């Protein structure tokens, strides 16, 4: 499902939820004021808070699902994260207001009349409606993989659960235990606050680039290591942008393969990971000719000489050697903190074989501690 289709699905379920919230909220508050039930009024306020968050979810899913652009090369997924953070904050604010008003009423000992069966019936109808919209929203959230929609679904579920508590209070008040109504409202506030706190925690973890759970990272590593030509995988790092996952990893390949072959191995790793984990939005791989796991600062250490410097130094020490002058190509391999040198020649100098030519090169380069293995290849070069 493309991003546009996902956004349309999210908008549809959110608009339906907003309509249900409006009808349920009006019914709860009208009934609550008429029968004097603080719990029912508080539950109505909770339902109206859902409408505000529905509007915010509509905007966040619209902008958060847009494609990457020059100013946002990783996409706009953080918009959904920020919206979830805001949603959790709103829930905590609403929870505090409900709990404070109810505790004040409970302490004052104000009489609470019996609500009547019709008020209880409204609460039952509201409970069924909110539970339905929770299940509908959650199914869409899982289909389009939206943390924000999932959070909004739980917002609806919190309303349904709070209505259960309100029902207990209404039934108790109907049988003369009026103080249970105020207690139920306090419990509603606590439940709403818990949901808000969970959303705040999860979205804040995403904002500080918390990694995926260990079992998911291990599954990604196993998938990458099964690709032919991969000798190992290390420094695998993950983070989330809204519903998207970003992945960085180092891929160890055989040390003497060509650059193009190594890059194609990395491409195959990327393809298989994207097939196995559809939420992967971006895969960045680094090709290693040897396992340097844990050496994340290797690029900050003094480095080995690059080709231009290597050829200059070797030309100074090997300038008078016939085998050096007969070269047609030169390969360099940076391994084990040394530079392995491979010379390609079309023909050996008169009076020399491969062994004597190689010995001559080694003796001349004896003082170059960064020179590793020396090889001479008879035939056209590789590049």
C-alpha positions in Angstrom: 0.0 0.0 0.0 1.4 3.4 -1.1 1.8 6.4 1.2 -1.2 8.2 -0.4 -3.4 5.1 0.1 -2.2 4.8 3.7 -3.0 8.5 4.3 -6.5 8.1 2.8 -7.2 5.1 5.1 -6.0 7.0 8.1 -8.2 10.0 7.3 -11.3 7.9 6.7 -11.1 6.1 10.1 -10.2 9.3 11.9 -13.2 11.2 10.5 -15.5 8.3 11.4 -14.0 8.4 14.9 -14.5 12.1 15.2 -18.2 11.8 14.3 -18.7 9.0 16.9 -16.8 11.1 19.5 -19.0 14.1 18.9 -22.3 12.2 19.2 -21.1 10.3 22.3 -19.6 13.4 23.9 -22.9 15.4 23.5 -25.0 12.5 24.9 -22.7 12.0 27.9 -22.5 15.7 28.9 -26.2 16.4 28.4 -27.1 13.3 30.5 -24.5 14.1 33.1 -25.7 17.7 33.6 -29.3 16.7 33.8 -28.8 13.9 36.4 -25.9 15.6 38.2 -23.3 12.9 37.5 -19.7 14.3 37.7 -18.4 11.0 36.3 -20.6 11.1 33.2 -19.7 14.8 32.6 -16.0 13.9 33.0 -16.5 11.1 30.6 -18.1 13.5 28.1 -15.2 15.9 28.4 -12.9 12.9 27.6 -14.9 12.2 24.5 -14.7 15.8 23.3 -10.9 15.7 23.9 -10.9 12.8 21.4 -12.3 15.2 18.7 -9.4 17.6 19.2 -6.9 14.8 18.9 -8.8 13.5 15.8 -8.3 16.8 14.1 -4.6 16.8 15.0 -4.2 13.2 13.8 -5.7 14.2 10.4 -3.1 16.9 10.0 -0.3 14.8 11.2 -1.1 11.8 9.0 -1.4 14.1 6.0 1.9 15.9 6.4 3.8 13.0 8.1 3.1 10.6 5.2 4.5 13.0 2.5 7.5 11.9 0.6 11.0 13.1 1.4 12.2 16.4 -0.1 15.4 18.5 -0.2 14.8 20.0 3.2 13.6 16.7 4.8 15.7 14.0 3.1 14.6 11.3 5.6 10.9 12.1 5.2 8.4 13.7 7.5 7.8 10.9 9.9 8.8 13.0 12.9 5.6 14.9 12.5 3.6 11.8 13.6 6.0 11.4 16.5 5.5 15.0 17.6 1.7 14.6 17.2 1.8 11.5 19.5 3.8 13.5 22.0 1.2 16.2 21.9 -1.6 13.7 22.2 -0.1 12.2 25.3 0.3 15.7 26.9 -3.4 16.5 26.2 -4.5 13.2 27.8 -2.5 14.0 31.0 -3.9 17.5 31.1 -7.5 16.2 30.8 -6.8 13.5 33.4 -5.6 16.1 35.9 -8.7 18.3 35.4 -11.1 15.3 35.8 -9.3 14.0 38.9 -9.1 17.4 40.6 -12.7 18.3 40.0 -13.9 14.9 41.3 -11.7 14.9 44.4 -13.0 18.4 45.2 -16.6 17.2 44.9 -15.9 14.1 47.0 -14.3 16.1 49.8 -17.1 18.6 49.8 -19.6 15.9 50.4 -22.1 17.3 47.9 -25.2 15.1 47.5 -25.4 13.0 44.4 -28.8 12.0 43.2 -29.7 8.7 41.5 -29.0 9.1 37.8 -31.9 7.0 36.5 -31.9 4.1 34.1 -31.8 6.3 30.9 -28.5 7.8 32.0 -27.1 4.3 32.5 -28.4 3.3 29.1 -26.6 6.2 27.5 -23.4 5.1 29.2 -23.8 1.5 27.8 -24.5 2.8 24.3 -21.4 5.1 24.5 -19.3 2.1 25.7 -20.3 0.0 22.8 -19.7 2.8 20.3 -16.2 3.6 21.7 -15.2 0.0 21.8 -16.2 -0.4 18.1 -14.2 2.7 17.0 -11.2 1.4 19.0 -11.2 -1.9 17.2 -11.8 -0.3 13.8 -9.0 2.3 14.3 -6.5 -0.3 15.6 -7.1 -2.6 12.6 -6.4 0.3 10.2 -3.3 1.4 12.3 -1.8 -2.1 12.0 -2.6 -2.2 8.2 -0.9 1.1 7.5 1.7 0.7 10.3 0.9 4.0 12.0 2.0 4.6 15.6 -0.1 7.7 15.7 -3.2 6.0 14.6 -2.5 3.2 17.2 -2.2 5.9 19.9 -5.5 7.4 18.8 -7.1 4.0 19.0 -5.9 3.6 22.5 -7.3 7.1 23.2 -10.7 5.7 22.2 -10.1 2.6 24.2 -9.3 4.7 27.3 -12.7 6.4 26.7 -14.4 3.0 26.6 -12.6 1.8 29.7 -13.5 5.0 31.6 -17.1 4.5 30.6 -17.0 1.1 32.3 -15.9 2.8 35.5 -18.6 5.5 35.1 -21.2 2.7 34.7 -20.1 1.3 38.0 -20.5 4.7 39.6 -23.9 5.3 38.0 -25.2 1.9 39.1 -23.9 2.5 42.6 -25.5 5.9 42.7 -28.7 4.5 41.5 -28.7 2.2 44.6 -27.9 5.1 47.0 -24.1 4.9 47.1 -23.7 8.4 45.6 -20.0 8.9 46.5 -19.1 6.1 44.1 -19.8 8.5 41.2 -17.1 10.8 42.3 -14.7 7.9 43.0 -15.4 6.6 39.5 -14.5 10.0 38.0 -11.2 10.0 39.9 -10.4 6.5 38.5 -11.3 7.7 35.0 -8.8 10.5 35.4 -6.1 8.1 36.6 -6.7 5.7 33.6 -6.6 8.6 31.1 -3.4 9.9 32.7 -1.7 6.4 32.4 -2.5 6.3 28.7 -1.1 9.8 28.2 2.1 8.9 30.1 2.6 5.8 28.0 2.3 7.8 24.8 4.7 10.5 26.1 7.2 7.8 27.0 7.1 6.0 23.7 7.2 9.1 21.5 10.1 10.6 23.6 12.0 7.4 23.1 11.6 7.7 19.3 12.7 11.4 19.4 16.0 10.4 21.0 16.5 7.7 18.3 16.1 4.7 20.6 16.9 1.4 18.7 14.4 -1.2 17.8 13.9 -4.1 20.3 16.9 -6.5 20.4 15.0 -9.4 18.8 14.1 -7.3 15.8 17.8 -6.2 15.4 19.0 -9.8 15.7 16.5 -10.9 13.0 17.8 -8.2 10.7 21.4 -9.2 11.3 20.6 -12.9 10.6 18.9 -11.9 7.4 21.9 -9.9 6.2 24.4 -12.6 7.2 22.6 -15.2 5.0 23.4 -13.3 1.8 26.1 -15.1 -0.3 29.4 -13.2 -0.1 28.7 -11.7 3.3 31.4 -12.8 5.9 29.9 -10.9 8.7 27.7 -8.0 9.9 28.5 -5.6 12.7 27.7 -2.1 14.0 24.0 -2.6 13.0 22.0 0.5 14.2 18.3 1.2 13.9 16.0 4.1 14.7 12.5 5.2 13.8 10.9 8.1 12.0 7.2 7.8 12.7 6.2 4.5 11.2 9.4 4.2 9.1 12.6 2.4 10.2 16.1 3.6 9.3 19.0 1.1 9.3 22.8 1.4 9.2 25.1 -1.6 9.1 28.6 -2.6 8.3 29.0 -5.6 5.9 32.2 -7.7 5.9 33.0 -9.1 2.5 36.0 -11.2 1.2 39.0 -8.9 1.3 40.1 -9.0 -2.3 36.8 -8.8 -4.2 36.4 -5.8 -6.5 34.6 -2.7 -5.4 31.7 -3.3 -7.8 31.2 -6.9 -6.5 31.3 -5.7 -2.9 28.8 -3.0 -3.7 26.5 -5.5 -5.3 26.7 -7.7 -2.3 25.6 -4.7 -0.2 22.7 -4.0 -2.6 21.5 -7.6 -2.3 21.6 -7.3 1.5 19.5 -4.1 1.2 17.0 -5.8 -1.1 16.6 -8.9 1.2 16.2 -6.7 4.3 13.5 -4.6 2.6 11.6 -7.7 1.5 11.8 -9.2 5.0 11.0 -6.0 6.9 8.5 -3.9 4.8 8.8 -0.9 7.2 12.4 -0.3 6.3 12.5 3.1 4.7 16.2 3.6 4.3 19.2 1.2 4.4 22.7 2.5 4.6 25.5 0.0 4.3 29.3 0.3 4.7 31.5 -2.3 3.1 34.4 -3.7 5.1 37.2 -5.9 3.8 37.8 -7.2 7.4 35.9 -7.1 10.7 36.5 -3.8 12.4 33.6 -4.1 14.8 33.9 -1.8 17.8 36.4 0.5 15.9 33.9 3.2 15.3 36.7 5.9 15.5 39.0 4.3 13.0 38.5 7.2 10.5 39.9 9.6 13.2 43.2 7.7 13.6 46.3 8.3 11.4 45.6 6.6 8.2 47.7 4.6 5.7 49.0 6.4 2.5 46.6 6.5 -0.4 47.4 5.4 -4.0 49.2 8.5 -5.1 51.5 8.5 -2.1 52.0 4.8 -2.3 53.1 4.9 -5.9 55.4 7.8 -5.2 57.1 6.1 -2.3 57.4 2.7 -4.2 58.7 4.5 -7.3 61.5 5.9 -5.2 62.6 2.6 -3.6 61.9 0.4 -6.7 62.8 2.9 -9.5 65.9 0.9 -10.6 64.3 -2.5 -10.5 63.4 -4.0 -13.9 60.2 -5.7 -12.5 58.9 -2.4 -11.3 59.5 -0.8 -14.7 57.8 -3.7 -16.4 54.5 -3.3 -14.5 51.3 -2.7 -16.4 49.0 -2.4 -13.4 49.1 -2.0 -9.6 46.5 -3.3 -7.1 46.4 -2.1 -3.5 44.5 -3.9 -0.7 44.3 -2.2 2.7 44.2 -5.1 5.2 45.4 -5.5 8.8 46.6 -1.9 9.0 49.0 -2.6 6.1 48.9 -2.1 2.3 49.2 -5.3 0.3 50.7 -4.7 -3.1 50.0 -6.7 -6.3 52.1 -6.0 -9.5 50.8 -7.1 -12.9 53.4 -7.6 -15.7 53.0 -8.9 -19.2 56.4 -10.5 -19.2 59.2 -11.0 -16.7 62.6 -9.2 -17.1 65.3 -11.3 -18.7 67.0 -13.6 -16.3 64.3 -13.4 -13.6 61.5 -15.6 -12.4 58.6 -14.7 -10.2 60.3 -15.7 -7.0 63.5 -13.8 -7.6 61.6 -10.7 -8.8 59.4 -10.8 -5.7 62.5 -11.2 -3.4 64.1 -8.2 -5.0 61.0 -6.1 -4.3 60.7 -7.2 -0.7 64.4 -6.4 0.1 64.1 -2.9 -1.4 60.9 -2.2 0.6 62.1 -3.7 3.8 62.0 -0.3 5.6 58.4 0.4 4.6 56.6 -1.0 7.6 53.2 -0.3 6.1 53.8 -2.6 3.1 52.2 -6.0 3.7 52.1 -8.9 1.2 53.8 -8.5 -2.1 52.6 -10.4 -5.1 53.5 -10.4 -8.8 51.0 -11.5 -11.4 52.0 -12.5 -14.9 49.4 -11.4 -17.3 47.2 -8.3 -18.0 46.2 -6.3 -15.0 42.7 -6.1 -13.5 42.0 -2.5 -14.1 
